[in-house]
Amino acid sequence: MAYRIQFTDDGLNDVKSLPKNVRNSLAKELKNKLAPDPVGCSEELRDPLAGWRSYHYGNYRVVFRFDQDLQIIAVAGIGKHSSQAVQDIYKKLELLAKQGRLAESVLATLRGFSAEKK
């Protein structure tokens, strides 16, 4: 059974900022590869993003958490992995994690998902 993919507000903003061709092809990738097997096609991240996973699509990284019980993938961010720290998706999410905003956004996403199921 495939997982349902949900986006945090930041993750959704990242998707909207992608070029249309990348956005469309990435949507197919997420549906066909990530949703059926989030562990098998991604890598675990280290501190300060421990507990998060990264799916690689070309130069782009999709950073997410998943909940096996709810069968949901919560995408927190999508962006390029870059040697320029300001533009790097991991650096952006590390900053959010340090501010406590990353966990808050995922909780809000999961709450919204569980409310939809009722």
N, C-alpha and C positions, 0 to 999 in steps of 0.2 A: 504494500500500500504506500502510495506517495504521500509525502508530507505537504502540508499547505504552506505556502510562502507568504509571509506578512512583512511589511516594511515599517520601521520606525519612521518618525517624521523626518529625521536626518537622512535615513536611507532612501526615503521617497524623494527628497530633494536631490540627492545624489543621482538617482535614476533619471529624474527630469532634466538634469544638466548634461547628461551624456548625449553625444551625437545620435541622431535618430537611427542610423544603421547599426550602431553599436548597441543601442537600447533594444532594438528588435531582435538582433541575433543573441544578445545576452539573455533575453526573456526565454527564448527557445532553449538555450543551454541550461538555464536554471530549472525549467520545467522537465527537460529530458534527462538531465544528469544529476543535478543537486537534489531535487525533490524525491526521487526514488531512493537515493543512497547518500545522505549528507555526510556520513563518516568516511565512506570509501573514496569519495572524490575530493576531499578537502584535507587540510592540515590543521593540527592543533597549534594555537598561538601560545607564546610564553608571556610571563609577566611583563608589563602590567595588564596584558590582555588574556591572561590565563582563563580558560573556560570558554573562550571564543574560538572560532574556526575560520579558516580562510579558503575560499574557492578561487582558483586562478583561471582567468579567462583572458588570454593574451597578456597585455600589460596591465590589465585591470584585476583588482582584488575585490571579492565580495566577502565582507566580514559579517559573520552571523553566529547566533546561538540556536540550538534546537531543543525542543522538549519532546521526548519520546512518548510520554503519556498523552499529551495533547496532539501529537503528530503535526507539530508546527515548527517552521524555521522562521526566526525573527532576524531579518537583515538590518543591521545597524549602519552599514556604510558601504559604498562602492566607490572606488577610485583607483588611480594609478599608484603603483608602488614606484617611488621616485627617490633618487639620491638627494633631491632638494627637499629637506625636511618639512618645509611649510606646505608643500603640495602632497606629501605622502599620506595615504589613507590611514596607515597604521599610526602615524604621529598624531593625526587629527583625532582618531578614536582614543588614543592613549590620554590625550588632554581631556576629552570628555569623561573618560573613566576616572581620572584624578579629581575631577570636579563633581563626580557622583551622577552626572547627567546620563551616562551611558546605561547604567542599570535602571535608572528611572524611565528612560525611553523604552527599554525592552519590557519592563513591567507594564507600562501603559499599553503597549502593543498586545501583550498577552492578555491583559484584562479586556481589551476591546475584542479580542478573538473569542475569549470564553463567554463574553456577553452575547456575541453573535450566535453562538451555538445553543443558547437557551431558548 
